[in-house]
């Protein structure tokens, strides 16, 4: 099921934008949605198969997010899957066991150069949808997701432009 399909403009060159988007260590924790979370990864290169773990320090939150790179085609396309696991177990949780009504999500980011900078197309598909979402009217779901994604896109653009501006100043 297509959960969202959106586009946003980042006023920076495509190669810079892609490099930043594919480096979760560089920008992800600066997004308001992830304040307080912790991101960890091994030292393997940024290529398909690399796994990142996102955890929240609150002891009451019993889940972690496993984010795995599926496709890295610089500077045009980045695809990653994410699933939830228990804090103490790496096995993916089903929609019935985890915090979201789906088993797995796949995010595809496509970057293309334009006169103003870089156009980013972002899609998220969810798999194994259970419960309320599976029964909810698709148009209502799309409308609700579009509102939430607009805010997330605005945050993404602001954070990435700031991260890239900071990188330019550091040189």
VENRA-V522494 format. One record per pair of residues at least 12 apart in sequence whose ideal C-beta (glycine too) atoms are under 10 Angstrom apart, sorted by the first residue. I is the first residue (numbers start at 1). GAP is how many residues later the second one is. Records with the same first field share a line. If there is no record, write none. Layout:
# VENRA-V522494
I: GAP, GAP
This chain:
# VENRA-V522494
1: 101, 104, 123, 124, 125, 126, 127, 128, 132, 133, 137, 140
2: 121, 122, 123, 124, 136, 139, 140, 143
3: 99, 102, 103, 104, 120, 121, 122, 123, 126, 130, 138, 139, 142, 145, 146
4: 103, 118, 119, 120, 121, 122, 137, 138, 140, 141, 142, 144, 145, 146, 148, 149
5: 103, 116, 117, 118, 119, 120, 137, 140, 141, 144
6: 114, 115, 116, 117, 118, 139, 140, 143, 144, 146, 147, 150
7: 103, 105, 112, 113, 114, 115, 116, 146
8: 110, 111, 112, 113, 114, 141, 142, 144, 145, 146, 148, 149, 152
9: 105, 107, 108, 109, 110, 111, 144, 148
10: 101, 106, 107, 108, 109, 110, 146, 147, 148, 149, 150, 151, 154
11: 103, 105, 106, 107, 146, 149, 150, 153, 154
12: 104, 105, 106, 145, 148, 149, 151, 152, 153, 155, 156
13: 62, 100, 104, 105, 151
14: 60, 61, 62, 97, 98, 99, 100, 103, 104, 105, 106
15: 59, 60, 96, 98, 103
16: 59, 101, 102, 144, 147, 148, 151, 152
17: 58, 92, 94, 96, 100, 101, 102, 103, 140, 143, 144, 147
18: 54, 55, 56, 57, 58, 59, 60, 91, 92, 93, 100, 102
19: 27, 55, 56, 145, 148
20: 139, 140, 141, 143, 144, 147
21: 53, 54, 57, 88, 90, 97, 99, 101, 135, 139
22: 24, 25, 28, 47, 50, 51, 52, 53, 55, 56, 58, 87, 89
23: 23, 140
24: 15, 17, 22, 26, 28, 30, 43, 45, 56
25: 14, 15, 16, 21, 27
26: 133, 134, 137, 138, 141
27: 129, 132, 133, 135, 136, 137
28: 24, 26, 39, 128, 131
29: 25, 130
30: 125, 126, 128, 129, 130, 132, 133
31: 121, 124, 125, 127, 128, 129
32: 119, 120, 122, 123, 126, 127
33: 115, 118, 119, 122, 123
34: 20, 22, 31, 121
35: 21
36: 20, 21, 22
37: 17, 18, 19, 20, 21, 24, 27, 28
38: 15, 16, 17, 18, 19, 26
39: 13, 14, 15, 16, 26, 28
40: 12, 13, 14, 15, 24
41: 12, 13, 26, 28
44: 25
45: 24, 27
46: 23, 26, 28, 32
47: 22, 24, 25
48: 20, 21, 22, 23, 24, 25, 31, 32
49: 19, 20, 21, 23
50: 17, 18, 19, 20, 22, 30
51: 15, 16, 17, 18, 29, 30, 39
52: 13, 14, 15, 16, 17, 28, 30
53: 12, 13, 14, 32, 37
54: 12, 13, 28, 30
55: 30, 32
56: 31
59: 28
61: 26, 38
62: 22, 23, 24, 25, 26, 31, 36, 37
63: 20, 21, 22, 23, 24, 30, 34, 35, 36, 37
64: 19, 20, 21, 22, 23, 24, 25, 26, 29
65: 17, 18, 19, 20, 33, 34, 35, 40
66: 15, 16, 17, 18, 19, 24, 25, 26, 27, 38
67: 13, 14, 15, 16, 38, 40
68: 12, 13, 14, 15, 36, 38
69: 12
70: 36, 37, 38
71: 35, 37, 38
73: 37, 38
74: 37
75: 36, 37, 38, 43
76: 33, 34, 35, 36, 37
77: 31, 32, 33, 34, 35, 44
78: 29, 30, 31, 32, 33, 42, 44
79: 27, 28, 29, 30, 31, 44
80: 25, 26, 27, 28, 29
81: 23, 24, 25, 26, 44, 46
82: 18, 22, 23, 24, 25, 42
83: 15, 17, 19, 20, 21, 22, 44, 45
84: 13, 14, 15, 16, 18, 19, 20, 21
85: 12, 13
86: 12
92: 12, 36
94: 34, 36
95: 31, 32, 33, 34, 35, 36, 38, 39
96: 32, 34, 35
98: 30, 32
100: 26, 29, 30, 33
101: 25, 27, 28, 29, 30, 31, 32, 33, 35
102: 22, 23, 24, 25, 26, 27, 28, 29, 31, 32
103: 23, 24, 25, 26, 27
104: 21, 22, 23, 24
105: 19, 20, 21, 22, 23
106: 17, 18, 19, 20, 21
107: 15, 16, 17, 18
108: 13, 14, 15, 16, 17
109: 12, 13, 14, 15, 47
110: 12, 13
117: 40, 44
118: 42
120: 33, 36, 37, 40
122: 27, 30, 31, 34
124: 21, 25
129: 12
